[in-house]
């Protein structure tokens, strides 16, 4: 029974990762579409935010487990 539970847990966690990746791809395509239409944001806004996320990602990773935010991106999340 323990082995069955272990396999089921592993499969569930693997499917969570795939679900996350599909959600990420969907959100990125919608953001790109919205920026092309220009109603709420422009391509320049999208590129500026992308550069900002790239700049603060290493600090966000270093801040994992710390309850206090160490940069703007972590505070925004």
N, C-alpha and C positions, 0 to 999 in steps of 0.2 A: 504494500500500500504506500509506503514511503517513496519507493521508486516512481510509482505512478504520479504521486503528488509532485515530486521533483521535476518530472518531465512536463507536467501540466504547467507548473510555475515558470519553467524556462520558456515554454512556448508562449505563454501570456506576456512575459517580458519582451520577447522578441517581437511579438505583434505590436506591442506598445511603441517600439522603436520605428517600425514601419508606418504606423499610424502617425507618429510625429513627423516623419519625413514627408508623407503625403500632405499633411496639414501645412508644413513649411512651403512645399512647392506650390500648393494652391494659393497661399497667402501672397507669395512672391509674384505669381502671375497676376493676381488681382491688383496688387500695388502697381505693377508695371502698366497694366491696362488703365488704371485710374490716372496715373501720371501722364500717359499718352493722351488721354481725353482732356486733361488739364482743368477739370471742374473743381477738384478739391486741392490738388497739388500738381506741381510741374515736374518735368524730368530733372530739373536742377535741384528741386527739393529732395527728390528721391536719391540722387547721387550724393548730395550733401549728407543725408542721413546715413547712407551706406558707408561713406568714408568715416563718419563719426563712430559708427558701430565697429568698424574694423580697428579704429584707433583705441577704443576702450575695451575690446574683447579680452586682451591679455590681463588687464586689471580686473575684469569681472571674474575670470577664471581663477586668478590669484586670491580673490575675495571669497571663494566658496567656503562656507562654514563660519564666516565672520558675520555676526548680526549687524554690524555697522557698515554702511556703504562707504566705499573708498573712491567713488567717482560718480559722474553725472548719470551715466547709463545704468549703473546699479541702483541708484536712487530712484530713477524713473520707473524701473521695473518693480 
